Amino acid sequence: MARISGLSLRVELLDVPDVVYRDLWIPKRLTWHQLHTVLQLALGWENLHRYEFRRGTERIGLPRSSDPHPVTDARTVRLSAYPWLADSQLTYLYDFHDGWRHRITVLNCAVGNRRQPILLDGHGVCPPEDVGGVTGYREFLDAITDPDHEDYALYRLWADGHYAFTGFRLDEAVKLFDQALAPRRRRTRQPTGQTITYPIEA
């Protein structure tokens, strides 16, 4: 089996009360947009909002005419087009309203036998979507950890299915991650012979 060039990455969610990180191996043939999709799966976000990678002065995402700064189109550039060094860092922003910041650290540059990304380790869970940024998340945590809080029941109901109340479990996370990335062979109901194109396939 051919050896595939890749990156071992640690992705950390910043500014939250608890430690939240994921360790992954990523093939460098992925585009930046595919990397975004992988990070959403690994972290437990729901891919509902805009995102942007910041590497030095460069911004990489999905450009819009209203953007105040030039943005490289993440769908058209592969990770392999960039030089990578161990211990280098970049920033991954998700949801410009709530403002979730992630620090990505390159642990090492390595080869692997799998074409698909691998979830290696992790800790902690990300906030539910649209909780209101860091301030709203702290209020959410205050409520759901105190059954006597006046908003306890409301927040539990609101976040059910969107927040891992039991915490992060690596075995379950890896199973879901691998299932989401598994190649599909079903065909769409589009014209005969046209297959589904999945964003993670390298």
Backbone torsions as a table, in degrees:
resi	resn	phi	psi	omega
1	MET	NA	135.3	-178.5
2	ALA	-65.9	140.6	176.5
3	ARG	-82.4	137.0	-173.4
4	ILE	-114.0	128.7	-179.6
5	SER	-69.6	135.5	-177.6
6	GLY	-152.5	-176.9	-178.7
7	LEU	-129.0	135.4	168.7
8	SER	-94.9	121.1	-173.3
9	LEU	-122.3	146.4	165.7
10	ARG	-112.9	127.5	-179.9
11	VAL	-115.2	119.8	-176.5
12	GLU	-117.2	131.9	173.1
13	LEU	-82.4	124.4	-175.9
14	LEU	-94.6	161.0	169.3
15	ASP	75.3	1.7	-179.0
16	VAL	-98.2	158.2	-175.3
17	PRO	-63.1	-35.8	-177.1
18	ASP	-106.2	160.7	177.5
19	VAL	-73.6	126.3	176.5
20	VAL	-132.9	118.2	177.1
21	TYR	-150.0	160.7	172.4
22	ARG	-136.8	139.0	172.6
23	ASP	-106.2	131.0	-176.2
24	LEU	-138.5	154.1	165.0
25	TRP	-107.8	128.8	-174.0
26	ILE	-125.1	123.4	174.1
27	PRO	-66.5	136.5	-175.7
28	LYS	-72.5	-7.6	178.4
29	ARG	-76.3	-10.4	178.3
30	LEU	-67.0	150.9	169.7
31	THR	-80.5	167.5	177.2
32	TRP	-63.7	-34.0	179.0
33	HIS	-68.0	-38.4	175.2
34	GLN	-64.3	-38.8	175.7
35	LEU	-60.0	-43.4	176.4
36	HIS	-55.7	-45.8	-179.5
37	THR	-62.5	-41.1	178.1
38	VAL	-62.4	-43.5	-179.9
39	LEU	-64.1	-38.7	176.7
40	GLN	-59.4	-44.1	179.1
41	LEU	-65.1	-45.7	-175.4
42	ALA	-67.5	-38.6	-175.8
43	LEU	-84.2	-22.5	-178.8
44	GLY	94.9	9.5	172.4
45	TRP	-70.7	168.5	-174.7
46	GLU	-112.0	9.6	174.1
47	ASN	57.2	49.2	-177.2
48	LEU	-103.4	-9.5	-169.8
49	HIS	-134.2	172.9	178.4
50	ARG	-70.5	161.2	-179.7
51	TYR	-144.1	167.8	176.6
52	GLU	-160.6	136.3	169.5
53	PHE	-97.5	142.2	175.5
54	ARG	-124.9	115.1	-179.7
55	ARG	-122.2	104.5	-171.5
56	GLY	64.3	-126.7	178.8
57	THR	-93.0	-5.2	-177.7
58	GLU	-84.1	140.2	175.3
59	ARG	-113.6	131.3	-175.4
60	ILE	-126.9	120.9	-178.4
61	GLY	-170.7	-145.7	176.5
62	LEU	-108.3	104.5	-172.3
63	PRO	-64.6	147.2	171.1
64	ARG	-131.3	152.6	-178.7
65	SER	-63.8	-22.6	-178.4
66	SER	-86.5	-2.5	-179.1
67	ASP	-63.1	131.5	-179.3
68	PRO	-73.6	-17.8	-179.8
69	HIS	-127.4	153.5	176.5
70	PRO	-60.5	138.1	179.8
71	VAL	-126.9	123.7	175.3
72	THR	-71.2	134.7	-177.9
73	ASP	-71.3	113.9	-175.8
74	ALA	-66.4	-17.8	-177.8
75	ARG	-81.3	-13.6	-171.5
76	THR	-111.2	-4.6	-174.8
77	VAL	-124.2	130.1	178.4
78	ARG	-88.6	156.1	177.4
79	LEU	-60.3	-31.2	-177.9
80	SER	-65.6	-13.7	179.9
81	ALA	-77.8	-6.8	-175.9
82	TYR	-114.7	148.4	172.5
83	PRO	-75.5	142.4	-178.8
84	TRP	-130.3	136.4	178.2
85	LEU	-129.8	143.2	175.6
86	ALA	-58.1	140.9	179.5
87	ASP	77.7	-2.2	175.3
88	SER	-73.2	155.9	-174.9
89	GLN	-133.2	153.7	171.9
90	LEU	-145.7	170.6	-176.5
91	THR	-113.7	138.3	175.8
92	TYR	-119.1	117.3	179.9
93	LEU	-104.1	136.3	178.1
94	TYR	-135.1	134.1	-179.3
95	ASP	64.9	91.8	-175.5
96	PHE	-64.6	-19.6	178.3
97	HIS	-80.0	-54.0	178.7
98	ASP	-75.7	-25.1	171.1
99	GLY	72.7	49.8	179.7
100	TRP	-81.7	121.5	-178.8
101	ARG	-106.3	134.4	176.6
102	HIS	-124.6	140.2	173.0
103	ARG	-102.2	125.3	177.1
104	ILE	-105.9	122.8	178.4
105	THR	-114.1	130.6	175.9
106	VAL	-79.6	111.0	179.2
107	LEU	-75.1	-44.1	173.4
108	ASN	-167.5	165.0	174.8
109	CYS	-102.3	121.1	-171.8
110	ALA	-144.6	162.3	176.1
111	VAL	-102.0	158.9	179.3
112	GLY	-145.1	170.5	-178.4
113	ASN	-98.0	-11.5	-177.9
114	ARG	-99.5	143.9	176.6
115	ARG	-78.6	-22.0	-175.3
116	GLN	-97.7	153.2	174.4
117	PRO	-59.2	156.4	-179.2
118	ILE	-127.1	129.9	172.7
119	LEU	-88.3	117.3	-172.2
120	LEU	-99.2	-37.1	-175.3
121	ASP	-165.6	171.7	178.6
122	GLY	-179.5	172.9	177.5
123	HIS	-160.4	140.6	174.9
124	GLY	77.8	166.6	179.9
125	VAL	-124.9	151.0	178.9
126	CYS	-79.8	157.3	177.2
127	PRO	-62.8	160.4	171.6
128	PRO	-67.4	152.4	179.1
129	GLU	-60.9	145.9	172.7
130	ASP	60.6	31.6	179.8
131	VAL	-78.9	-14.5	178.1
132	GLY	107.1	30.5	178.0
133	GLY	71.7	-164.1	-175.7
134	VAL	-61.7	-43.1	-179.5
135	THR	-64.0	-46.6	178.8
136	GLY	-63.5	-35.0	-179.8
137	TYR	-68.1	-39.3	177.1
138	ARG	-62.7	-39.9	177.5
139	GLU	-64.8	-40.1	177.6
140	PHE	-60.7	-46.9	-179.3
141	LEU	-64.5	-39.4	177.2
142	ASP	-58.6	-40.0	-175.8
143	ALA	-74.5	-46.3	-172.9
144	ILE	-78.5	-11.4	177.3
145	THR	-97.3	3.2	-179.3
146	ASP	-132.7	98.6	-178.9
147	PRO	-57.7	-19.3	179.1
148	ASP	-88.3	-4.5	179.6
149	HIS	-67.9	140.6	-176.3
150	GLU	-63.3	-23.0	-179.4
151	ASP	-105.7	11.3	-176.6
152	TYR	-56.9	-55.1	-176.7
153	ALA	-64.0	-39.6	-179.5
154	LEU	-62.4	-47.6	-179.4
155	TYR	-67.4	-38.6	178.4
156	ARG	-61.8	-42.6	179.3
157	LEU	-67.6	-44.1	-177.6
158	TRP	-62.4	-38.8	-174.1
159	ALA	-93.9	-2.9	-178.3
160	ASP	-59.6	125.9	-177.9
161	GLY	86.9	-7.9	-178.8
162	HIS	-123.1	3.1	-179.2
163	TYR	-148.5	132.7	-177.3
164	ALA	-84.9	88.4	-178.5
165	PHE	-61.2	-25.5	-179.1
166	THR	-85.5	-0.8	179.8
167	GLY	88.7	-172.9	-177.0
168	PHE	-90.6	129.0	176.0
169	ARG	-123.5	114.8	-171.6
170	LEU	-59.8	-44.4	-177.1
171	ASP	-62.0	-42.2	178.4
172	GLU	-67.8	-41.2	-178.6
173	ALA	-63.7	-42.4	179.6
174	VAL	-64.3	-41.0	179.6
175	LYS	-61.0	-47.9	179.4
176	LEU	-65.8	-39.4	179.8
177	PHE	-62.3	-48.7	-179.1
178	ASP	-65.8	-37.6	178.4
179	GLN	-63.4	-40.4	-178.3
180	ALA	-66.9	-29.6	-177.1
181	LEU	-95.3	-6.6	-177.4
182	ALA	-62.2	135.3	179.7
183	PRO	-59.6	133.2	175.8
184	ARG	-95.6	144.3	-179.8
185	ARG	-118.4	2.4	176.9
186	ARG	-73.0	154.6	177.9
187	ARG	-104.2	154.6	178.5
188	THR	-79.7	178.2	174.6
189	ARG	-94.3	21.7	174.9
190	GLN	-79.8	-176.4	-179.5
191	PRO	-51.0	146.2	-175.8
192	THR	-51.3	132.9	176.4
193	GLY	93.4	-10.9	-179.9
194	GLN	-87.5	119.6	-177.3
195	THR	-98.8	161.3	177.3
196	ILE	-68.5	138.0	173.9
197	THR	-106.1	118.2	-178.5
198	TYR	-97.9	140.5	-171.4
199	PRO	-68.5	-16.2	-175.4
200	ILE	-93.3	-18.0	-176.7
201	GLU	-62.4	127.4	-176.0
202	ALA	-93.8	NA	NA
